[in-house]
């Protein structure tokens, strides 16, 4: 039998939020410590709202997404108890340029574009070849920007780029829809093209991921219980960013 939950001692994590680009998001975790000392996730039972929803949005899962630069507060309520968390949005309207190595290659990988069963196989697919799982970013960048008469990435009209149109199935694509239209990957791809489809030098360490952390690290669940997971990436400069929606998950 699942113990009943009261709203005493709600723990909301993180205790502050900073979002620094238009495509990032922050997954909140709300935990209750039961009388027996066991911690139980109550994220999906909490009511979330923002004090100013003009600058950001939050859904029922506790996922915060940016709209524009500014400040607001996340307010989490359960059984009459309320906890607030400050939220700062900076760089949403003037973000750091998209990194091909650190942000575009992972999009292609998560969408399986560079897998062995698609454009990553030895002979490529329909004249388009990518390195398997993005091991050769420079060659991949050349394939995207210089081959196919420049139609895959069209700097003069980014919205007409084949990379943007086919992955989202706005244009017929043999592999079907790999990227949700309007989602963070779709918007990041378009922004990269709009910024000139740059390829950063190998010496540019900005944003290079050096580690990831998963929370909670371990959990005991009873039958029918659920646990919200959060994944955080740490870059070479020590900056931390929630990548829960970007990570890939497997269970044994």
GROMACS elastic network, one bead per residue, 0.5 to 0.9 nm:
[ bonds ]
;  ai    aj funct       b0    kb
    1   222     6  0.83592   500
    1   223     6  0.83381   500
    2   222     6  0.71757   500
    2   223     6  0.79535   500
    2   224     6  0.83637   500
    2   225     6  0.79196   500
    3    34     6  0.82959   500
    5     8     6  0.85976   500
    5    32     6  0.77286   500
    5    34     6  0.76508   500
    5    40     6  0.88629   500
    5    42     6  0.84824   500
    5    79     6  0.89456   500
    6     9     6  0.87138   500
    6    10     6  0.89337   500
    6    32     6  0.81856   500
    6    34     6  0.87378   500
    6    78     6  0.80088   500
    6    79     6  0.66958   500
    7    10     6  0.60143   500
    7    32     6  0.74664   500
    7    77     6  0.84042   500
    7    78     6  0.55668   500
    7    79     6  0.54120   500
    7    80     6  0.71912   500
    7    81     6  0.58862   500
    7    82     6  0.87421   500
    8    32     6  0.75616   500
    8    33     6  0.85001   500
    8    79     6  0.87809   500
    8    81     6  0.73415   500
    9    31     6  0.86216   500
    9    32     6  0.65160   500
    9    33     6  0.71821   500
    9    81     6  0.88658   500
   10    30     6  0.67600   500
   10    31     6  0.60276   500
   10    32     6  0.53064   500
   10    33     6  0.77862   500
   10    42     6  0.88986   500
   10    78     6  0.83251   500
   10    81     6  0.79875   500
   10    82     6  0.84836   500
   10    83     6  0.75750   500
   11    15     6  0.89039   500
   11    29     6  0.80542   500
   11    30     6  0.55328   500
   11    31     6  0.51047   500
   11    32     6  0.63786   500
   11    33     6  0.84149   500
   11    83     6  0.82945   500
   12    15     6  0.64208   500
   12    28     6  0.70861   500
   12    29     6  0.58313   500
   12    31     6  0.65852   500
   12    43     6  0.88093   500
   12    76     6  0.80077   500
   12    83     6  0.72905   500
   12    84     6  0.84115   500
   12    85     6  0.79483   500
   13    16     6  0.77720   500
   13    27     6  0.88342   500
   13    28     6  0.57939   500
   13    29     6  0.51475   500
   13    30     6  0.63295   500
   13    31     6  0.82704   500
   13    85     6  0.86159   500
   14    17     6  0.66968   500
   14    27     6  0.87741   500
   14    28     6  0.65976   500
   14    29     6  0.73351   500
   14    85     6  0.80189   500
   15    84     6  0.84625   500
   15    85     6  0.56685   500
   15    86     6  0.74705   500
   16    85     6  0.54913   500
   16    86     6  0.51630   500
   16    87     6  0.60899   500
   16    88     6  0.81627   500
   17    26     6  0.73209   500
   17    85     6  0.74156   500
   17    86     6  0.63015   500
   17    88     6  0.61220   500
   17    89     6  0.83194   500
   18    26     6  0.83606   500
   18    86     6  0.86495   500
   18    87     6  0.60021   500
   18    89     6  0.58893   500
   18    90     6  0.73709   500
   18   241     6  0.85061   500
   19    22     6  0.81264   500
   19    24     6  0.65850   500
   19    25     6  0.68921   500
   19    26     6  0.75203   500
   19    65     6  0.81522   500
   19    66     6  0.69058   500
   19    69     6  0.89510   500
   19    87     6  0.78939   500
   19    88     6  0.64068   500
   19    90     6  0.62431   500
   19    91     6  0.78488   500
   19    92     6  0.75445   500
   19   241     6  0.80601   500
   20    23     6  0.87154   500
   20    24     6  0.72349   500
   20    66     6  0.85781   500
   20    69     6  0.86445   500
   20    88     6  0.85528   500
   20    89     6  0.60570   500
   20    92     6  0.56423   500
   20    95     6  0.69465   500
   20    96     6  0.84572   500
   20   241     6  0.89440   500
   21    24     6  0.57636   500
   21    25     6  0.88059   500
   21    66     6  0.77828   500
   21    89     6  0.81415   500
   21    90     6  0.72807   500
   21    91     6  0.54540   500
   21    93     6  0.75568   500
   21    94     6  0.79040   500
   21    95     6  0.52568   500
   21    96     6  0.73565   500
   22    25     6  0.85212   500
   22    65     6  0.80807   500
   22    66     6  0.60336   500
   22    67     6  0.69388   500
   22    68     6  0.76530   500
   22    91     6  0.77927   500
   22    93     6  0.71284   500
   22    94     6  0.88506   500
   22    95     6  0.72678   500
   22   184     6  0.82681   500
   22   187     6  0.86125   500
   22   188     6  0.84172   500
   23    65     6  0.77788   500
   23    66     6  0.75935   500
   23    92     6  0.83001   500
   23   183     6  0.83639   500
   23   184     6  0.50144   500
   23   185     6  0.76680   500
   23   187     6  0.70893   500
   23   188     6  0.65078   500
   24    64     6  0.88639   500
   24    65     6  0.67843   500
   24    66     6  0.73590   500
   24   184     6  0.74306   500
   24   241     6  0.80171   500
   24   242     6  0.75841   500
   24   243     6  0.76995   500
   24   245     6  0.89461   500
   25    63     6  0.66628   500
   25    64     6  0.54736   500
   25    66     6  0.69888   500
   25   241     6  0.84114   500
   25   242     6  0.65614   500
   25   243     6  0.74492   500
   25   244     6  0.82262   500
   25   245     6  0.78177   500
   26    62     6  0.81370   500
   26    63     6  0.56044   500
   26    64     6  0.50782   500
   26    65     6  0.68149   500
   26   230     6  0.87735   500
   26   241     6  0.78787   500
   26   242     6  0.54143   500
   26   243     6  0.77280   500
   26   244     6  0.77604   500
   26   245     6  0.88865   500
   27    61     6  0.79479   500
   27    62     6  0.58846   500
   27    64     6  0.64199   500
   27   228     6  0.88880   500
   27   229     6  0.84451   500
   27   230     6  0.62912   500
   27   231     6  0.85256   500
   27   242     6  0.68396   500
   27   243     6  0.84536   500
   27   244     6  0.67444   500
   27   245     6  0.84005   500
   28    43     6  0.75142   500
   28    61     6  0.80285   500
   28    62     6  0.51730   500
   28    63     6  0.62272   500
   28    64     6  0.77540   500
   28   228     6  0.87941   500
   28   230     6  0.77233   500
   29    41     6  0.74700   500
   29    42     6  0.79872   500
   29    43     6  0.56631   500
   29    62     6  0.73663   500
   29   215     6  0.87715   500
   29   228     6  0.68899   500
   29   229     6  0.78985   500
   29   230     6  0.75110   500
   30    40     6  0.86904   500
   30    41     6  0.60926   500
   30    42     6  0.55897   500
   30    44     6  0.84435   500
   30    46     6  0.77496   500
   30    62     6  0.87692   500
   30    76     6  0.85599   500
   30   228     6  0.88253   500
   31    39     6  0.64544   500
   31    40     6  0.56425   500
   31    42     6  0.56049   500
   31    43     6  0.69409   500
   32    38     6  0.83920   500
   32    39     6  0.56445   500
   32    40     6  0.52616   500
   32    41     6  0.63652   500
   32    42     6  0.66355   500
   33    36     6  0.80254   500
   33    37     6  0.58422   500
   33    38     6  0.57191   500
   33    40     6  0.62337   500
   33    41     6  0.88458   500
   34    37     6  0.52660   500
   34    38     6  0.53509   500
   34    39     6  0.60632   500
   34    40     6  0.70997   500
   35    38     6  0.73588   500
   36    39     6  0.88124   500
   38   220     6  0.81441   500
   39   219     6  0.80592   500
   39   220     6  0.84382   500
   40   219     6  0.85322   500
   40   220     6  0.86127   500
   40   221     6  0.81419   500
   40   225     6  0.86637   500
   40   226     6  0.88244   500
   40   227     6  0.78868   500
   41    44     6  0.79790   500
   41    45     6  0.88196   500
   41   225     6  0.85598   500
   41   226     6  0.72355   500
   41   227     6  0.56351   500
   41   228     6  0.68666   500
   42    45     6  0.52286   500
   42    46     6  0.64896   500
   42    78     6  0.88408   500
   42   226     6  0.87498   500
   42   227     6  0.81721   500
   42   228     6  0.85332   500
   43    46     6  0.55774   500
   43    47     6  0.86791   500
   43    60     6  0.87059   500
   43    61     6  0.66727   500
   43    62     6  0.68764   500
   43   227     6  0.82435   500
   43   228     6  0.68755   500
   44    47     6  0.81261   500
   44    60     6  0.68591   500
   44    61     6  0.55803   500
   44    62     6  0.76271   500
   44   226     6  0.89528   500
   44   228     6  0.80548   500
   45    60     6  0.85821   500
   45    61     6  0.86776   500
   45    78     6  0.71760   500
   46    60     6  0.78855   500
   46    61     6  0.84640   500
   46    62     6  0.83077   500
   46    76     6  0.62150   500
   46    77     6  0.56099   500
   46    78     6  0.51157   500
   46    79     6  0.85088   500
   47    60     6  0.68729   500
   47    61     6  0.89802   500
   47    62     6  0.84992   500
   47    75     6  0.80832   500
   47    76     6  0.56881   500
   47    77     6  0.51457   500
   47    78     6  0.64800   500
   48    58     6  0.68636   500
   48    59     6  0.71694   500
   48    60     6  0.64364   500
   48    61     6  0.82540   500
   48    62     6  0.64373   500
   48    74     6  0.69605   500
   48    75     6  0.57567   500
   48    77     6  0.66033   500
   49    52     6  0.87220   500
   49    53     6  0.80798   500
   49    57     6  0.81639   500
   49    58     6  0.64771   500
   49    59     6  0.81080   500
   49    60     6  0.88004   500
   49    62     6  0.89103   500
   49    73     6  0.83716   500
   49    74     6  0.59314   500
   49    75     6  0.53159   500
   49    76     6  0.67418   500
   49    77     6  0.86586   500
   50    53     6  0.55244   500
   50    56     6  0.77535   500
   50    57     6  0.71968   500
   50    58     6  0.70752   500
   50    72     6  0.66002   500
   50    73     6  0.55085   500
   50    75     6  0.58858   500
   50    76     6  0.88134   500
   51    72     6  0.57900   500
   51    73     6  0.52783   500
   51    74     6  0.66241   500
   51    75     6  0.71883   500
   52    55     6  0.65014   500
   52    56     6  0.74369   500
   52    57     6  0.87861   500
   52    71     6  0.78812   500
   52    72     6  0.53530   500
   52    73     6  0.71193   500
   52    74     6  0.87986   500
   53    56     6  0.51622   500
   53    57     6  0.56558   500
   53    58     6  0.82210   500
   53    67     6  0.86398   500
   53    72     6  0.76574   500
   54    57     6  0.77403   500
   54    67     6  0.70672   500
   54    68     6  0.77891   500
   54    70     6  0.89741   500
   54    72     6  0.89315   500
   55    65     6  0.89721   500
   55    66     6  0.63161   500
   55    69     6  0.64449   500
   55    70     6  0.60168   500
   55    71     6  0.71468   500
   55    72     6  0.72860   500
   55    89     6  0.76037   500
   56    64     6  0.68551   500
   56    65     6  0.55955   500
   56    68     6  0.69460   500
   56    69     6  0.87757   500
   56    70     6  0.86750   500
   56    71     6  0.87862   500
   56    72     6  0.78615   500
   56    87     6  0.88770   500
   56    89     6  0.81071   500
   57    63     6  0.81331   500
   57    64     6  0.56262   500
   57    65     6  0.53046   500
   57    66     6  0.64929   500
   57    67     6  0.73069   500
   58    61     6  0.79536   500
   58    62     6  0.59984   500
   58    63     6  0.54003   500
   58    65     6  0.63794   500
   58    66     6  0.89772   500
   58    74     6  0.82257   500
   59    62     6  0.55041   500
   59    63     6  0.55894   500
   59    64     6  0.69040   500
   59    65     6  0.87171   500
   60    63     6  0.74768   500
   61   228     6  0.86489   500
   62    76     6  0.87959   500
   64    74     6  0.87342   500
   66    69     6  0.78926   500
   66    89     6  0.67900   500
   66    92     6  0.70832   500
   67    89     6  0.84064   500
   67    92     6  0.72583   500
   67    93     6  0.84967   500
   68    89     6  0.68135   500
   68    90     6  0.79449   500
   68    91     6  0.83347   500
   68    92     6  0.54754   500
   68    93     6  0.59218   500
   69    88     6  0.77113   500
   69    90     6  0.50703   500
   69    91     6  0.65679   500
   69    92     6  0.55487   500
   69    93     6  0.63021   500
   69    94     6  0.88965   500
   70    87     6  0.85071   500
   70    88     6  0.61268   500
   70    89     6  0.51319   500
   70    90     6  0.67659   500
   71    86     6  0.75366   500
   71    87     6  0.57220   500
   71    89     6  0.60820   500
   71    90     6  0.87134   500
   72    85     6  0.86931   500
   72    86     6  0.62382   500
   72    87     6  0.51799   500
   72    88     6  0.66104   500
   72    89     6  0.84246   500
   73    84     6  0.62885   500
   73    85     6  0.54937   500
   73    87     6  0.53447   500
   73    88     6  0.84333   500
   74    83     6  0.81937   500
   74    84     6  0.54293   500
   74    85     6  0.50359   500
   74    86     6  0.63391   500
   74    87     6  0.66879   500
   75    82     6  0.66602   500
   75    83     6  0.58318   500
   75    85     6  0.65928   500
   75    86     6  0.89694   500
   76    81     6  0.82013   500
   76    82     6  0.55527   500
   76    83     6  0.52492   500
   76    84     6  0.62130   500
   76    85     6  0.82966   500
   77    80     6  0.63575   500
   77    81     6  0.55207   500
   77    83     6  0.65464   500
   77    84     6  0.87823   500
   78    81     6  0.54359   500
   78    82     6  0.67188   500
   78    83     6  0.89733   500
   79    82     6  0.85476   500
   89    92     6  0.65441   500
   90    93     6  0.77870   500
   90    94     6  0.83833   500
   90    95     6  0.82550   500
   91    96     6  0.72458   500
   92    95     6  0.54567   500
   92    96     6  0.89710   500
   94    97     6  0.89231   500
   95    98     6  0.83107   500
   96    99     6  0.87246   500
   97   191     6  0.84004   500
   97   192     6  0.72816   500
   97   195     6  0.70030   500
   97   198     6  0.84393   500
   98   102     6  0.82648   500
   98   103     6  0.65903   500
   98   104     6  0.77197   500
   98   188     6  0.72882   500
   98   189     6  0.84876   500
   98   191     6  0.72641   500
   98   192     6  0.54201   500
   98   195     6  0.78648   500
   98   197     6  0.84937   500
   98   198     6  0.80485   500
   99   102     6  0.53097   500
   99   103     6  0.52982   500
   99   104     6  0.66470   500
   99   105     6  0.88293   500
   99   192     6  0.77823   500
   99   198     6  0.76225   500
   99   199     6  0.72302   500
   99   200     6  0.68080   500
   99   206     6  0.85529   500
   99   207     6  0.77198   500
   99   208     6  0.89958   500
  100   103     6  0.55783   500
  100   105     6  0.61699   500
  100   106     6  0.88448   500
  100   137     6  0.77800   500
  100   141     6  0.78633   500
  100   192     6  0.78258   500
  100   197     6  0.78083   500
  100   198     6  0.70076   500
  100   199     6  0.58184   500
  100   200     6  0.70396   500
  101   104     6  0.62164   500
  101   105     6  0.55427   500
  101   106     6  0.78055   500
  101   134     6  0.84624   500
  101   137     6  0.62613   500
  101   138     6  0.86947   500
  101   199     6  0.76972   500
  101   200     6  0.76755   500
  101   208     6  0.81956   500
  102   105     6  0.64171   500
  102   106     6  0.66716   500
  102   207     6  0.67767   500
  102   208     6  0.60812   500
  102   209     6  0.73188   500
  103   106     6  0.55640   500
  103   107     6  0.65271   500
  103   185     6  0.89659   500
  103   188     6  0.80813   500
  103   189     6  0.88045   500
  103   207     6  0.88883   500
  104   107     6  0.51128   500
  104   108     6  0.64529   500
  104   109     6  0.86944   500
  104   185     6  0.84214   500
  104   188     6  0.77978   500
  104   189     6  0.67732   500
  104   192     6  0.80348   500
  105   108     6  0.51587   500
  105   109     6  0.61714   500
  105   110     6  0.87023   500
  105   114     6  0.88036   500
  105   133     6  0.79432   500
  105   134     6  0.59132   500
  105   137     6  0.72636   500
  105   140     6  0.86003   500
  106   110     6  0.60173   500
  106   111     6  0.84320   500
  106   133     6  0.83461   500
  106   134     6  0.78944   500
  106   246     6  0.84435   500
  107   110     6  0.52626   500
  107   111     6  0.61476   500
  107   112     6  0.85593   500
  107   113     6  0.86169   500
  107   179     6  0.86936   500
  107   185     6  0.63420   500
  107   186     6  0.89916   500
  107   188     6  0.89351   500
  107   189     6  0.82793   500
  107   246     6  0.82594   500
  108   111     6  0.51976   500
  108   112     6  0.61808   500
  108   113     6  0.51474   500
  108   114     6  0.61972   500
  108   115     6  0.88814   500
  108   133     6  0.80218   500
  108   134     6  0.79700   500
  109   113     6  0.60334   500
  109   114     6  0.57370   500
  109   115     6  0.70401   500
  109   132     6  0.86639   500
  109   133     6  0.56054   500
  109   134     6  0.70444   500
  110   113     6  0.77297   500
  110   114     6  0.88203   500
  110   178     6  0.88699   500
  110   246     6  0.79803   500
  110   247     6  0.81648   500
  110   248     6  0.71534   500
  111   114     6  0.80787   500
  111   115     6  0.87977   500
  111   167     6  0.83427   500
  111   178     6  0.53479   500
  111   179     6  0.66881   500
  112   115     6  0.50679   500
  112   116     6  0.85202   500
  112   117     6  0.81754   500
  112   118     6  0.71096   500
  112   119     6  0.85579   500
  112   120     6  0.86534   500
  112   133     6  0.81316   500
  112   178     6  0.78408   500
  113   116     6  0.87634   500
  113   117     6  0.84962   500
  113   118     6  0.58142   500
  113   119     6  0.57506   500
  113   120     6  0.69530   500
  113   130     6  0.79169   500
  113   133     6  0.83896   500
  113   167     6  0.85997   500
  113   175     6  0.86771   500
  113   178     6  0.80890   500
  114   117     6  0.80850   500
  114   118     6  0.61876   500
  114   119     6  0.51779   500
  114   121     6  0.77275   500
  114   129     6  0.80297   500
  114   130     6  0.55536   500
  114   131     6  0.63095   500
  114   132     6  0.52291   500
  114   133     6  0.52119   500
  114   134     6  0.66089   500
  115   118     6  0.53975   500
  115   119     6  0.65370   500
  115   121     6  0.67967   500
  115   130     6  0.85136   500
  115   131     6  0.83712   500
  115   132     6  0.56284   500
  115   133     6  0.59246   500
  115   134     6  0.88982   500
  116   119     6  0.70361   500
  116   122     6  0.77074   500
  116   124     6  0.87693   500
  116   132     6  0.63813   500
  116   133     6  0.83547   500
  117   120     6  0.68054   500
  117   121     6  0.60122   500
  117   125     6  0.88634   500
  118   121     6  0.60444   500
  118   124     6  0.69812   500
  118   125     6  0.61252   500
  118   129     6  0.85772   500
  118   130     6  0.88427   500
  118   175     6  0.79210   500
  119   122     6  0.83090   500
  119   123     6  0.80349   500
  119   126     6  0.81595   500
  119   127     6  0.86822   500
  119   128     6  0.61467   500
  119   130     6  0.54158   500
  119   131     6  0.79399   500
  119   132     6  0.81067   500
  120   123     6  0.80499   500
  120   124     6  0.58381   500
  120   125     6  0.78653   500
  120   128     6  0.88614   500
  120   129     6  0.59581   500
  120   131     6  0.53132   500
  120   133     6  0.71623   500
  120   134     6  0.84568   500
  121   124     6  0.50982   500
  121   125     6  0.74384   500
  121   129     6  0.73636   500
  121   130     6  0.78190   500
  121   131     6  0.79568   500
  121   132     6  0.69645   500
  122   125     6  0.89429   500
  122   129     6  0.77840   500
  122   130     6  0.89005   500
  122   131     6  0.85803   500
  122   132     6  0.86525   500
  123   126     6  0.89047   500
  123   127     6  0.80830   500
  123   128     6  0.85358   500
  123   129     6  0.68543   500
  124   127     6  0.62355   500
  124   128     6  0.54272   500
  124   130     6  0.68155   500
  124   131     6  0.89461   500
  125   128     6  0.52944   500
  125   129     6  0.62130   500
  125   130     6  0.89962   500
  126   129     6  0.82699   500
  127   148     6  0.84513   500
  128   143     6  0.73484   500
  128   144     6  0.85448   500
  128   147     6  0.85262   500
  128   148     6  0.82686   500
  129   140     6  0.79137   500
  129   143     6  0.71230   500
  130   133     6  0.81802   500
  130   134     6  0.71312   500
  130   136     6  0.83455   500
  130   137     6  0.88412   500
  130   139     6  0.76747   500
  130   140     6  0.54368   500
  130   141     6  0.89515   500
  130   143     6  0.71796   500
  130   144     6  0.87091   500
  131   134     6  0.51420   500
  131   135     6  0.59303   500
  131   136     6  0.57395   500
  131   137     6  0.76406   500
  131   139     6  0.74811   500
  131   140     6  0.64105   500
  132   135     6  0.62082   500
  132   136     6  0.80715   500
  133   136     6  0.85538   500
  134   137     6  0.57028   500
  134   140     6  0.72305   500
  135   140     6  0.88996   500
  136   139     6  0.56677   500
  136   140     6  0.63740   500
  136   141     6  0.88101   500
  137   141     6  0.60250   500
  137   142     6  0.86413   500
  137   199     6  0.88021   500
  138   141     6  0.50961   500
  138   142     6  0.63652   500
  138   143     6  0.87214   500
  138   199     6  0.77047   500
  139   142     6  0.50936   500
  139   143     6  0.62055   500
  139   144     6  0.86951   500
  140   143     6  0.50098   500
  140   144     6  0.62359   500
  140   145     6  0.86275   500
  141   144     6  0.51782   500
  141   145     6  0.60380   500
  141   146     6  0.80195   500
  141   197     6  0.85805   500
  141   198     6  0.88104   500
  141   199     6  0.71432   500
  142   145     6  0.52459   500
  142   146     6  0.52180   500
  142   147     6  0.68951   500
  143   146     6  0.58464   500
  143   147     6  0.52406   500
  143   148     6  0.80664   500
  143   152     6  0.85506   500
  144   147     6  0.63563   500
  144   148     6  0.81447   500
  144   150     6  0.77690   500
  144   151     6  0.85394   500
  144   152     6  0.56877   500
  144   153     6  0.61982   500
  144   163     6  0.77892   500
  145   148     6  0.83647   500
  145   149     6  0.87063   500
  145   150     6  0.57999   500
  145   151     6  0.79202   500
  145   152     6  0.64874   500
  145   153     6  0.53279   500
  145   154     6  0.79058   500
  145   197     6  0.75981   500
  146   149     6  0.67549   500
  146   150     6  0.53530   500
  146   151     6  0.85579   500
  146   152     6  0.83430   500
  146   153     6  0.82241   500
  147   150     6  0.57335   500
  147   151     6  0.78503   500
  147   152     6  0.76645   500
  148   151     6  0.58308   500
  148   152     6  0.66434   500
  149   152     6  0.80138   500
  150   153     6  0.59130   500
  150   154     6  0.61179   500
  150   155     6  0.86236   500
  150   161     6  0.86598   500
  151   154     6  0.54512   500
  151   160     6  0.81160   500
  151   161     6  0.58921   500
  151   162     6  0.60734   500
  151   163     6  0.84062   500
  152   160     6  0.86447   500
  152   161     6  0.51599   500
  152   163     6  0.51340   500
  152   164     6  0.80225   500
  153   157     6  0.87189   500
  153   158     6  0.68907   500
  153   160     6  0.81720   500
  153   162     6  0.64863   500
  153   163     6  0.62817   500
  153   164     6  0.79816   500
  153   193     6  0.67070   500
  153   197     6  0.76215   500
  154   157     6  0.54715   500
  154   158     6  0.52338   500
  154   159     6  0.79462   500
  154   160     6  0.65916   500
  154   162     6  0.79035   500
  154   163     6  0.89890   500
  154   193     6  0.74911   500
  155   158     6  0.53205   500
  155   161     6  0.78781   500
  155   193     6  0.62439   500
  155   194     6  0.66754   500
  155   195     6  0.84994   500
  155   196     6  0.62490   500
  155   197     6  0.75680   500
  156   160     6  0.88928   500
  156   194     6  0.86726   500
  157   160     6  0.56149   500
  157   161     6  0.70423   500
  157   193     6  0.89678   500
  157   194     6  0.82979   500
  158   161     6  0.53235   500
  158   164     6  0.78088   500
  158   190     6  0.65978   500
  158   191     6  0.85415   500
  158   193     6  0.57872   500
  158   194     6  0.58823   500
  159   162     6  0.85526   500
  159   164     6  0.67017   500
  159   165     6  0.73860   500
  159   190     6  0.70675   500
  159   193     6  0.87146   500
  159   194     6  0.87229   500
  160   163     6  0.86171   500
  160   164     6  0.72089   500
  160   165     6  0.66964   500
  161   164     6  0.53460   500
  161   165     6  0.61949   500
  161   166     6  0.85286   500
  161   190     6  0.87293   500
  161   193     6  0.83454   500
  162   166     6  0.55806   500
  162   167     6  0.79862   500
  162   171     6  0.79630   500
  163   166     6  0.57516   500
  163   167     6  0.61101   500
  163   168     6  0.86129   500
  163   189     6  0.81418   500
  163   190     6  0.89250   500
  164   167     6  0.59825   500
  164   168     6  0.66843   500
  164   169     6  0.87209   500
  164   170     6  0.81803   500
  164   186     6  0.71359   500
  164   189     6  0.67323   500
  164   190     6  0.64852   500
  164   193     6  0.88635   500
  165   168     6  0.57615   500
  165   169     6  0.60907   500
  165   171     6  0.52763   500
  165   172     6  0.83763   500
  165   173     6  0.87165   500
  166   170     6  0.59831   500
  166   171     6  0.50629   500
  166   172     6  0.63496   500
  166   173     6  0.53215   500
  166   174     6  0.87422   500
  166   175     6  0.87985   500
  166   176     6  0.81576   500
  166   177     6  0.75484   500
  166   178     6  0.84637   500
  166   179     6  0.89195   500
  167   170     6  0.77337   500
  167   171     6  0.82779   500
  167   173     6  0.72190   500
  167   175     6  0.83081   500
  167   176     6  0.76068   500
  167   177     6  0.58386   500
  167   178     6  0.52491   500
  167   179     6  0.55014   500
  167   180     6  0.83886   500
  167   181     6  0.88741   500
  167   186     6  0.83599   500
  168   171     6  0.76535   500
  168   173     6  0.85426   500
  168   176     6  0.80941   500
  168   177     6  0.51255   500
  168   178     6  0.59321   500
  168   180     6  0.57824   500
  168   181     6  0.54967   500
  168   182     6  0.88952   500
  168   186     6  0.72623   500
  169   172     6  0.55595   500
  169   173     6  0.58443   500
  169   175     6  0.88784   500
  169   176     6  0.62715   500
  169   178     6  0.75351   500
  169   179     6  0.79047   500
  169   180     6  0.87116   500
  169   181     6  0.82452   500
  170   173     6  0.84112   500
  170   177     6  0.84246   500
  170   181     6  0.80577   500
  172   175     6  0.88835   500
  172   176     6  0.74822   500
  172   177     6  0.87911   500
  173   176     6  0.52191   500
  173   177     6  0.72306   500
  174   177     6  0.88510   500
  175   178     6  0.74676   500
  177   180     6  0.72686   500
  177   181     6  0.89841   500
  179   182     6  0.87608   500
  179   183     6  0.75036   500
  179   185     6  0.67392   500
  179   186     6  0.62599   500
  180   183     6  0.53022   500
  180   184     6  0.82713   500
  180   185     6  0.75618   500
  180   186     6  0.65418   500
  181   184     6  0.87368   500
  181   185     6  0.85305   500
  181   186     6  0.58683   500
  181   187     6  0.81625   500
  182   185     6  0.79997   500
  182   186     6  0.56830   500
  182   187     6  0.61090   500
  183   186     6  0.52464   500
  183   187     6  0.62069   500
  183   188     6  0.85581   500
  184   187     6  0.51608   500
  184   188     6  0.59701   500
  184   189     6  0.85492   500
  185   188     6  0.50755   500
  185   189     6  0.61034   500
  185   190     6  0.86155   500
  185   246     6  0.87003   500
  186   189     6  0.53291   500
  186   190     6  0.63923   500
  186   191     6  0.87356   500
  187   190     6  0.51776   500
  187   191     6  0.61158   500
  187   192     6  0.86221   500
  188   191     6  0.50424   500
  188   192     6  0.61237   500
  188   193     6  0.87211   500
  189   192     6  0.51899   500
  189   193     6  0.64882   500
  189   194     6  0.87217   500
  190   193     6  0.52214   500
  190   194     6  0.61290   500
  190   195     6  0.86121   500
  191   195     6  0.60541   500
  191   196     6  0.87175   500
  191   197     6  0.85378   500
  192   195     6  0.51655   500
  192   196     6  0.66195   500
  192   197     6  0.52147   500
  192   198     6  0.73130   500
  193   196     6  0.52011   500
  193   198     6  0.79449   500
  194   197     6  0.70076   500
  195   198     6  0.70851   500
  200   203     6  0.81344   500
  200   204     6  0.63533   500
  201   204     6  0.54322   500
  201   205     6  0.87312   500
  202   205     6  0.74608   500
  203   206     6  0.89842   500
  204   207     6  0.85991   500
  204   208     6  0.84389   500
  205   208     6  0.54534   500
  205   209     6  0.89786   500
  205   235     6  0.86449   500
  205   236     6  0.65936   500
  205   237     6  0.81149   500
  206   209     6  0.89301   500
  206   235     6  0.77125   500
  206   236     6  0.69595   500
  206   237     6  0.71367   500
  207   234     6  0.86080   500
  207   235     6  0.53753   500
  207   236     6  0.65607   500
  207   237     6  0.73907   500
  207   239     6  0.81443   500
  208   234     6  0.83980   500
  208   235     6  0.51616   500
  208   236     6  0.55828   500
  208   237     6  0.82554   500
  209   212     6  0.77898   500
  209   233     6  0.64653   500
  209   234     6  0.57391   500
  209   236     6  0.61998   500
  210   233     6  0.77623   500
  210   234     6  0.59726   500
  210   235     6  0.52623   500
  210   236     6  0.58418   500
  210   238     6  0.88241   500
  211   232     6  0.85433   500
  211   233     6  0.59618   500
  211   234     6  0.52701   500
  211   235     6  0.69622   500
  211   236     6  0.87638   500
  212   231     6  0.67836   500
  212   232     6  0.55174   500
  212   234     6  0.59059   500
  212   235     6  0.88316   500
  212   243     6  0.88864   500
  213   217     6  0.82810   500
  213   230     6  0.82236   500
  213   231     6  0.56447   500
  213   232     6  0.51465   500
  213   233     6  0.64614   500
  213   234     6  0.79279   500
  214   217     6  0.58775   500
  214   229     6  0.70449   500
  214   230     6  0.57347   500
  214   232     6  0.64427   500
  214   244     6  0.89037   500
  215   218     6  0.77107   500
  215   228     6  0.85695   500
  215   229     6  0.58176   500
  215   230     6  0.51811   500
  215   231     6  0.64458   500
  215   232     6  0.82948   500
  216   219     6  0.66371   500
  216   227     6  0.86635   500
  216   228     6  0.85319   500
  216   229     6  0.66843   500
  216   230     6  0.74337   500
  219   227     6  0.80235   500
  221   224     6  0.80228   500
  221   225     6  0.57713   500
  221   226     6  0.71433   500
  221   227     6  0.78526   500
  222   225     6  0.55210   500
  222   226     6  0.85613   500
  223   226     6  0.87606   500
  229   244     6  0.74429   500
  230   242     6  0.72547   500
  230   243     6  0.77017   500
  230   244     6  0.52970   500
  230   245     6  0.88003   500
  231   241     6  0.86094   500
  231   242     6  0.59182   500
  231   243     6  0.54873   500
  231   245     6  0.83925   500
  231   246     6  0.88077   500
  231   247     6  0.71966   500
  232   240     6  0.64416   500
  232   241     6  0.54766   500
  232   243     6  0.54539   500
  232   244     6  0.69095   500
  233   239     6  0.81556   500
  233   240     6  0.56345   500
  233   241     6  0.53270   500
  233   242     6  0.62499   500
  233   243     6  0.62826   500
  234   237     6  0.80135   500
  234   238     6  0.58151   500
  234   239     6  0.56349   500
  234   241     6  0.66765   500
  235   238     6  0.52850   500
  235   239     6  0.54889   500
  235   240     6  0.66844   500
  235   241     6  0.84167   500
  236   239     6  0.74507   500
  237   240     6  0.89932   500
  242   245     6  0.81888   500
  242   246     6  0.87303   500
  243   246     6  0.50365   500
  243   247     6  0.60000   500
  244   247     6  0.55708   500
  244   248     6  0.86140   500
  245   248     6  0.83705   500
